[in-house]
């Protein structure tokens, strides 16, 4: 029987280097523009290049494609000054090293803001306090804090005493991937209980999280143009578990771990 060729996806779970404050639980990232971190990041980019990606998918909304293309061209022309974000420090240098013509936006958020009169209804915390369900908020928060304690502590220690590569090795280990998923989703199962009668305001947050990851998965399928594709997705580590599961369950992809490429080397 002839072996079926399938596209390969490698997901690099990362952390937000510019401290945008978008995650409930995160470390305070240090300055990756110093000389030591820059050496480590160059090594990281060189190691990821060994995967030989045909496309690099990024954590940016699909509607930003044109903006990202312009920014990338400015970067190639030397007129763009990178900031501390993982996009500027990993994605752009890697795309340039690989000679790619563009990067691929695959993220999704809701595009429309709620009407002013609906804002209070969409605020889970406000709703819970007004409907004697604050206990669920407290339980979810405590659960999230407990789950995050160990990985946050380890990541902070690696930042203080290790390298950027060490941090990414930790974030992409199987156990860490599962824990990061639990941090993002287990507390929301508690929040999902917030609501009354036909109001599922707490559940909406859980559904939105799954919808986002599902749409990232779909967007990855849409940029897959050949069974010979080798797509590298660089995204916040909390997304890895769900997106990887969707890709595996589809039966259409081979998943490759980045750990085989992430090797700690001397930066001296």
C-alpha positions, -999 to 999 in steps of 0.1 A, spaced: 0 0 0 14 34 -10 23 57 19 1 88 20 20 121 22 4 145 47 13 181 55 33 186 87 25 212 113 49 222 141 35 244 169 59 265 189 42 275 221 58 308 233 53 335 259 45 371 254 78 389 255 65 424 254 42 420 285 10 430 267 -11 419 298 -35 398 277 -32 366 297 -48 359 331 -17 341 343 17 351 329 53 359 339 68 394 338 90 389 308 125 405 310 140 427 283 148 405 253 166 433 236 198 430 257 229 414 243 225 380 260 189 375 250 196 386 215 223 359 212 198 333 225 171 345 201 194 342 172 201 306 182 164 299 186 157 313 151 185 292 136 172 261 154 137 266 142 150 271 106 162 235 107 125 224 106 125 240 71 90 255 72 73 263 40 50 288 58 51 306 91 17 311 107 14 338 134 -9 349 162 -24 378 143 -59 382 131 -65 372 95 -78 407 87 -43 421 94 -27 402 65 -21 434 44 -7 453 74 16 424 83 28 421 46 37 458 46 54 456 80 74 426 68 86 444 37 97 473 59 116 449 80 133 434 50 141 469 38 156 479 71 131 506 78 112 488 106 125 489 141 116 457 160 101 459 195 102 432 223 73 411 210 78 375 200 65 385 165 93 409 161 120 388 178 112 354 164 87 355 135 102 383 114 138 371 117 129 335 109 108 345 78 137 366 66 162 337 72 140 313 53 135 337 24 97 336 27 77 362 8 52 367 36 39 355 70 4 341 74 -21 355 99 -43 328 114 -58 342 146 -94 353 151 -113 376 175 -148 388 175 -149 417 150 -178 436 165 -181 453 198 -212 447 219 -239 474 219 -235 498 249 -268 485 264 -254 450 263 -220 456 280 -233 450 315 -249 417 305 -216 406 288 -196 414 319 -195 380 337 -182 395 369 -209 422 371 -236 396 363 -223 371 389 -222 398 417 -257 410 408 -271 374 409 -254 360 440 -230 339 420 -197 355 432 -187 322 448 -183 307 413 -160 336 404 -139 330 435 -137 293 429 -126 297 393 -100 323 403 -86 301 431 -85 271 407 -66 291 381 -41 303 406 -34 268 419 -30 254 385 -6 282 374 16 282 404 40 255 394 45 263 357 48 301 365 74 294 391 94 271 368 92 296 339 103 325 362 133 304 374 143 295 338 141 332 329 164 341 358 189 313 354 184 299 319 180 310 283 151 318 260 156 283 245 153 267 279 120 286 284 107 274 251 118 238 258 97 239 290 67 255 273 66 228 246 70 197 268 39 175 267 32 179 304 34 217 302 12 218 272 -15 199 291 -12 221 322 -14 253 301 -46 240 286 -60 233 321 -51 268 333 -70 283 304 -100 260 303 -107 243 337 -116 275 355 -139 285 326 -158 253 333 -167 269 366 -174 302 351 -197 284 326 -221 278 354 -227 315 359 -261 325 345 -298 322 351 -325 303 332 -318 309 295 -289 332 302 -256 314 296 -233 344 301 -205 323 318 -207 296 291 -202 322 264 -166 328 276 -159 291 273 -175 288 239 -155 319 227 -123 303 237 -130 271 218 -143 290 188 -111 310 186 -89 278 187 -112 261 162 -110 290 138 -72 291 141 -73 254 131 -96 262 101 -73 290 91 -43 267 92 -62 243 68 -69 272 45 -32 281 41 -23 244 35 -19 242 -3 1 210 -7 6 177 12 43 186 12 37 217 34 57 222 65 38 248 85 52 264 116 27 280 139 41 304 165 15 312 191 9 316 229 15 283 247 -20 282 261 -34 275 226 -11 245 217 -31 217 233 -65 225 216 -51 234 181 -29 203 181 -58 181 191 -80 195 163 -52 189 138 -47 154 150 -84 145 151 -88 157 115 -65 129 104 -51 153 77 -19 164 94 13 151 110 22 169 141 59 175 148 72 185 182 97 215 183 116 198 211 138 179 186 150 213 173 153 232 205 188 225 219 205 245 246 238 257 233 265 281 246 258 317 238 293 329 247 
